[in-house]
Amino acid sequence: MNNINYIENLIIDHMPLANKLAWKYKKIVPSYVDYNDLQSAAYFGLVDAASRYNMEKGCFSSFVFLRITIENFQFFETVSPRF
């Protein structure tokens, strides 16, 4: 399996996790934050994680969980009003 197929498989296999995390974050952010935006941020984190993942450094699931979480909170910071 070449590297592109491996990355594609990582992304496809972990899309349910990205969706689950987007729903989880939707429950804790203000109602004006749209689920589709959180899902997009989660997918961006997933693709970023898959493209940067090094098999020798550990479990992908842990790495992608962190990247999706970071990406969603960074997105939320961009849409959150500053006080």
TAVENUR-V908753 format. One record per pair of residues at least 4 apart in sequence whose C-alpha atoms are under 8 Angstrom apart, sorted by the first residue. I is the first residue (numbers start at 0). J is the second residue. Records with the same first field share a line. If there is no record, write none. Layout:
I=J ; J
This chain:
0=4 ; 5
1=5
2=6
3=7
4=8
5=9
6=10 ; 49 ; 50
7=11
8=12
9=13 ; 49
10=14 ; 45 ; 46 ; 49
13=17 ; 45 ; 60
14=18 ; 42 ; 45
15=19
16=20 ; 64
17=21 ; 38 ; 41 ; 42 ; 45 ; 67
18=22 ; 38 ; 41
19=23
20=24 ; 41 ; 67 ; 68
21=25 ; 34 ; 37 ; 38 ; 41 ; 71
22=26 ; 34 ; 38
23=27
24=28 ; 37 ; 71
25=29 ; 30 ; 32 ; 33 ; 34 ; 37
28=32 ; 75
32=36 ; 37 ; 75 ; 78
33=37
34=38
35=39
36=40
37=41 ; 71 ; 74
38=42
39=43
40=44 ; 67 ; 70 ; 71 ; 74
41=45 ; 67 ; 68 ; 70 ; 71
42=46 ; 67
43=47 ; 67 ; 70
44=48 ; 63 ; 66 ; 67 ; 68 ; 69 ; 70
45=49 ; 63 ; 66 ; 67
46=50
47=51 ; 66
48=52 ; 62 ; 63 ; 66
49=63
52=59 ; 62
53=57
54=58 ; 59
57=62
58=62
59=63
60=64
61=65
62=66
63=67
64=68
65=69
66=70
67=71
68=72
69=73
70=74
71=75
72=76
73=77
74=78
75=79
